[in-house]
């Protein structure tokens, strides 16, 4: 079965929202800007509607997608050392998704005899609610709350830090353009007190064939995930994208050290997005970029930490150095204000 067929047959169409006029929503504003760019794009955070979030969970189970299982193994091995160093009274997970990795750290906190609060911060409200309910069932001793928001724009919803360990796992930092990473890390540092910590999951530079395979799984789940973004725009902004007229592409670009992910037009087409006030004319072969996934080395991370108020404290990898979990400490004498 082709990737396109998988995407269409598993789709769950929703009636389009009435978008006879331009909408004043973050999605409408973002799409109005990004689709008009020299290289049309759609911000990757809108991949995670309910269906997109479920598809991403499926992606993490694909044999080609080594990232999640490798990160989980690193956390299992080093959680006690991380918790001993951070001594957190509050865990905050950014982009928590289904929160599957948090229990590993909660167990380490419990073994250390520390009290803990847990805050799950995520764009998808339904996923937050489900994750909060599950953590309450499995860890009744933990005070858990959910915060719906986007990062970095709404990080202030977390309030001030103090004995805080912020989790930004799953290689999600890689979705930030390298030029944006120092500013993003600065914004996170501003929600931390000196001595607070940030735990990052980073996919590392490796064989390009393995990297490309991770984003082009044979089952076509990643293709379905990418194409679902068009359904989001159709539903929320009254767009008339035809998913069958696009194909998912993911390629390694060594000069940028990232996987670039896009939807490529199979034919010439004219697309209308009334909710964002956009009309888009695409030629066959033209692409709409949906995501980049930057890959890291330790020196690359250290370079991007300069001036952010954060310093590398611990660096944990697997035996093959496929993935890294880095503990960053908020510096006492830093003033991250940019």
C-alpha positions in Angstrom: 0.0 0.0 0.0 1.3 3.4 -0.9 1.9 6.2 1.7 -0.8 8.3 0.0 -3.4 5.5 0.2 -2.6 5.0 3.9 -3.2 8.7 4.6 -6.5 8.8 2.8 -7.9 5.5 4.1 -7.1 6.3 7.7 -8.3 9.9 7.6 -11.1 11.1 9.9 -12.6 14.1 8.0 -14.3 16.8 10.0 -16.7 19.3 8.5 -14.9 22.5 7.6 -15.3 25.5 9.9 -17.2 28.4 8.4 -14.3 30.6 7.2 -16.1 33.1 5.0 -13.9 35.8 6.5 -10.4 36.0 7.8 -10.2 34.5 11.3 -8.4 36.1 14.3 -6.7 33.0 15.7 -3.0 32.1 16.2 -3.4 29.5 13.4 -4.9 32.0 11.0 -2.2 34.6 11.7 0.7 32.1 11.5 -0.6 30.5 8.2 -1.2 34.0 6.7 2.4 34.8 7.2 4.1 31.4 6.6 2.2 30.5 3.4 3.1 33.9 1.8 6.8 33.4 2.4 9.3 33.0 -0.4 9.3 29.3 0.6 5.8 28.4 1.7 5.6 26.7 5.1 3.3 25.8 7.9 4.5 25.9 11.6 5.1 22.4 12.8 3.2 22.9 16.1 -0.1 22.6 14.1 0.7 19.0 13.3 -0.5 18.0 16.7 -4.3 18.0 16.6 -6.0 15.0 18.1 -5.4 12.8 15.1 -1.9 14.1 14.6 -1.0 13.4 18.2 -2.2 9.8 17.9 -0.3 9.4 14.6 2.9 10.7 16.3 2.5 8.1 19.0 2.4 5.4 16.2 5.5 6.9 14.7 7.5 6.3 17.9 6.7 2.6 17.6 8.0 2.2 14.1 11.1 0.1 13.8 12.9 2.8 11.9 12.2 5.4 14.5 15.0 4.8 17.1 14.7 8.1 18.8 12.1 7.4 21.5 13.3 4.0 22.6 16.9 5.2 22.8 16.0 8.2 24.8 13.9 6.1 27.2 16.8 3.7 27.7 19.1 6.6 28.5 16.6 8.0 31.0 16.2 4.5 32.7 19.9 4.3 33.1 20.7 7.8 34.3 17.5 9.0 36.0 18.9 8.6 39.5 22.0 10.6 38.7 19.9 13.4 37.0 17.6 13.6 40.0 20.4 13.6 42.5 22.0 16.5 40.8 18.8 18.5 40.1 17.1 17.7 43.5 13.8 19.0 42.0 10.6 19.7 43.9 8.8 20.4 40.6 9.0 18.7 37.2 7.8 20.7 34.2 7.5 18.9 30.9 7.3 21.1 27.8 5.5 19.5 24.8 4.6 16.6 27.1 2.5 14.7 24.5 1.3 11.6 26.3 3.9 12.0 29.1 5.3 8.5 28.7 8.8 9.5 29.9 7.9 11.4 33.0 7.2 8.3 35.1 10.9 7.3 34.8 11.9 10.5 36.5 9.0 10.4 39.0 10.2 7.0 40.1 13.7 8.4 40.6 12.3 11.4 42.6 10.4 8.9 44.7 13.4 6.7 45.3 15.3 9.9 46.4 12.6 10.6 48.9 11.8 14.1 47.4 8.4 15.7 47.3 7.4 16.5 43.7 4.9 18.5 41.7 4.4 17.8 38.1 3.3 20.3 35.4 2.5 19.1 31.9 2.7 21.9 29.3 1.2 21.0 25.8 -0.6 22.6 22.9 -3.2 19.8 22.8 -5.9 20.1 25.5 -7.3 16.7 25.1 -3.9 15.1 25.4 -3.1 17.1 28.5 -6.3 16.0 30.2 -5.7 12.4 29.4 -2.1 12.6 30.6 -3.0 14.3 33.8 -5.7 11.7 34.6 -3.2 8.9 33.9 -0.5 10.3 36.1 -3.0 10.9 39.0 -4.0 7.2 38.7 -0.5 5.9 38.6 1.2 8.3 41.0 -1.5 9.5 43.4 1.2 11.0 45.7 2.2 13.5 43.0 0.4 16.9 42.6 -0.1 17.1 38.8 -1.5 20.0 36.8 -1.8 20.6 33.0 -1.2 23.9 31.2 -2.3 24.4 27.7 -0.1 26.7 25.7 2.6 27.1 23.0 6.2 27.7 23.5 8.1 29.9 23.7 5.2 32.4 23.4 3.3 31.3 26.5 6.0 30.0 28.8 5.2 32.7 31.3 2.1 30.6 32.2 4.4 28.4 34.1 5.2 31.1 36.7 8.5 31.6 38.5 10.9 28.7 39.1 12.6 27.4 42.2 13.8 23.8 42.7 12.5 23.2 39.2 13.6 20.6 36.6 12.2 21.5 33.2 12.0 18.6 30.7 12.2 19.2 27.0 12.6 15.7 25.6 11.9 13.8 22.4 14.4 15.8 20.3 11.8 18.6 20.2 14.6 21.2 20.4 15.5 20.0 16.9 12.3 21.5 15.5 13.7 24.9 16.3 15.7 26.6 13.6 19.3 26.9 14.8 19.1 30.7 14.7 16.1 30.5 17.1 17.6 28.1 19.6 19.5 30.7 21.7 16.5 32.9 22.0 14.3 29.9 22.9 16.6 28.7 25.6 16.9 32.2 27.0 13.0 32.3 27.3 13.1 28.9 29.2 15.9 30.2 31.4 13.7 33.2 32.4 11.2 30.7 33.9 14.0 29.2 36.1 15.8 30.3 39.2 19.6 30.0 39.6 20.3 26.3 40.3 17.2 25.1 38.4 17.8 22.6 35.6 16.7 21.9 32.1 16.8 18.3 30.7 17.1 18.2 26.9 16.8 15.2 24.6 18.9 15.6 21.5 19.1 13.4 18.4 22.8 13.2 17.3 24.4 13.5 13.9 24.8 10.0 12.3 24.6 8.0 9.1 22.3 10.0 6.8 20.6 6.7 5.6 19.5 6.0 9.2 18.3 9.5 9.7 16.2 9.6 6.5 14.7 6.2 7.2 13.5 7.4 10.6 11.3 10.0 8.8 10.2 7.8 5.9 9.0 4.7 7.7 7.9 1.8 5.5 4.4 1.7 7.0 3.7 5.3 5.9 2.8 6.5 9.3 5.0 9.6 9.1 3.5 10.4 5.7 0.0 10.2 7.2 1.2 12.5 10.0 2.5 15.1 7.6 -0.5 15.0 5.3 -2.9 15.4 8.3 -1.7 18.9 8.5 -3.7 19.8 5.4 -6.8 18.4 7.1 -6.2 20.7 10.0 -6.1 23.7 7.6 -9.2 22.5 5.7 -11.1 22.1 9.0 -10.0 25.1 10.9 -9.5 27.7 8.1 -11.9 26.4 5.4 -9.0 25.6 3.0 -9.5 23.3 0.0 -6.3 21.3 0.1 -6.5 17.9 -1.7 -4.2 15.6 0.3 -4.0 13.2 -2.6 -2.3 16.0 -4.6 0.7 16.0 -2.2 3.4 13.6 -1.1 5.5 13.6 2.0 9.2 14.1 1.6 12.0 14.0 4.2 15.6 14.5 3.2 18.9 15.0 5.1 20.6 18.3 4.4 24.2 18.0 5.7 25.1 21.7 5.3 22.3 22.6 7.8 22.6 19.4 9.9 18.9 18.7 9.7 16.2 16.6 8.2 13.9 18.8 6.1 10.3 17.7 5.9 7.8 19.0 3.4 4.7 18.3 1.4 5.5 18.2 -2.3 2.8 19.1 -4.9 2.2 16.3 -7.4 0.6 18.6 -9.9 0.0 22.3 -10.5 -2.8 23.6 -8.3 -4.6 26.6 -6.9 -5.4 26.4 -3.1 -7.6 28.7 -1.2 -7.3 29.3 2.6 -10.1 31.8 3.3 -9.7 31.8 7.1 -6.2 33.1 6.6 -6.9 35.3 3.6 -4.4 33.3 1.5 -4.5 31.9 -2.1 -1.6 29.7 -3.0 -0.6 28.7 -6.5 1.8 25.8 -6.6 3.6 24.2 -9.5 4.2 20.5 -9.7 7.2 19.7 -7.5 6.9 22.8 -5.4 7.0 22.2 -1.6 5.4 23.4 1.5 7.8 23.0 4.4 6.3 21.6 7.5 9.2 20.8 9.8 12.9 20.7 10.3 14.6 18.2 12.7 18.0 19.4 13.6 20.6 16.9 14.7 23.3 17.8 17.2 26.8 17.2 18.4 28.0 18.2 21.9 30.0 21.2 20.5 27.0 22.4 18.6 24.9 22.5 21.7 27.6 24.3 23.7 27.9 26.9 21.0 24.2 27.6 21.1 24.1 27.9 24.9 26.4 31.0 24.9 24.6 33.9 26.5 21.4 32.0 27.4 22.0 31.7 31.1 22.3 28.0 30.8 25.4 25.8 31.0 26.0 22.1 30.2 26.2 20.1 33.5 25.7 16.5 32.5 25.9 14.7 29.1 24.4 11.2 28.8 24.4 9.0 25.6 23.7 5.5 24.6 26.5 3.1 23.7 26.2 3.9 19.9 25.9 7.7 20.5 22.7 7.8 18.6 21.0 10.1 21.1 21.9 12.3 24.1 20.2 13.6 27.2 21.8 16.8 28.4 21.3 18.4 31.8 21.7 22.2 31.7 22.0 24.3 34.8 20.7 27.9 35.2 23.7 29.9 36.0 23.7 32.0 39.2 25.5 35.0 37.7 23.7 35.0 34.4 21.1 37.5 33.3 19.2 36.1 30.3 17.2 39.1 29.0 17.4 38.9 25.3 
